[in-house]
Structures are given as structure tokens and as C-alpha cells.
């Protein structure tokens, strides 16, 4: 029985490690997409400024 308990403990530790890795990945993806949207927004503003200058 003792081996079963240690096996379960190891499994739960692995599960929690995997969960934190997935959460970190999600956070990274979120910051990347946010930065991408910001870049797009800046380029849109630049385009509008250029259009206004041409008028």
C-alpha cells in the first residue's frame, strides 16, 4: 500500500506541474497576442496619419 500512496503523490505533483506549465503558456500567448494587437493599432494610426497628410 505504501508504494501506491507514493505513486499517487508523485502523480498529483506531476499533474500540478503540468497545470502550472499550461497556465504559463496561456499567459505567454495572451501577452504575445496583446502585443500583436498593439502593433497593429500603431500601424493603423500611422496609416491614418499618412492619409490625413496626403489630403
C-alpha positions as CSV (number, residue, x, y, z in Angstrom):
1,X,0.0,0.0,0.0
2,X,2.9,2.4,0.8
3,X,4.1,2.2,-2.8
4,X,0.6,3.0,-4.1
5,X,0.4,6.1,-1.9
6,X,3.8,7.4,-3.1
7,X,2.7,6.7,-6.7
8,X,-0.4,8.8,-6.2
9,X,1.6,11.6,-4.5
10,X,4.0,11.6,-7.4
11,X,1.1,11.7,-9.9
12,X,-0.6,14.6,-8.2
13,X,2.7,16.5,-8.2
14,X,3.2,15.9,-11.9
15,X,-0.4,17.0,-12.5
16,X,0.1,20.3,-10.7
17,X,3.4,20.9,-12.5
18,X,1.7,20.3,-15.9
19,X,-1.2,22.7,-14.9
20,X,1.2,25.5,-14.0
21,X,3.1,25.0,-17.2
22,X,-0.1,25.2,-19.2
23,X,-1.1,28.4,-17.3
24,X,2.2,30.0,-18.0
25,X,1.9,29.1,-21.7
26,X,-1.6,30.7,-21.8
27,X,-0.3,33.8,-20.1
28,X,2.6,34.0,-22.6
29,X,0.2,33.5,-25.5
30,X,-2.0,36.2,-24.1
31,X,0.8,38.7,-23.8
32,X,2.0,37.9,-27.3
33,X,-1.4,38.5,-28.8
34,X,-1.9,41.7,-26.8
35,X,1.5,43.0,-28.1
36,X,0.5,42.0,-31.7
37,X,-2.8,43.9,-31.4
38,X,-0.9,46.9,-30.1
39,X,1.5,46.8,-33.0
40,X,-1.5,46.6,-35.4
41,X,-3.1,49.5,-33.7
42,X,0.0,51.6,-34.0
43,X,0.4,50.8,-37.7
44,X,-3.3,51.7,-38.3
45,X,-2.7,55.1,-36.6
46,X,0.3,55.6,-38.8
47,X,-1.7,54.8,-41.9
48,X,-4.4,57.2,-40.8
49,X,-1.9,60.0,-40.2
50,X,-0.3,59.4,-43.6
51,X,-3.8,59.6,-45.2
52,X,-4.5,62.9,-43.4
53,X,-1.2,64.4,-44.5
54,X,-2.0,63.5,-48.2
55,X,-5.4,65.3,-48.1
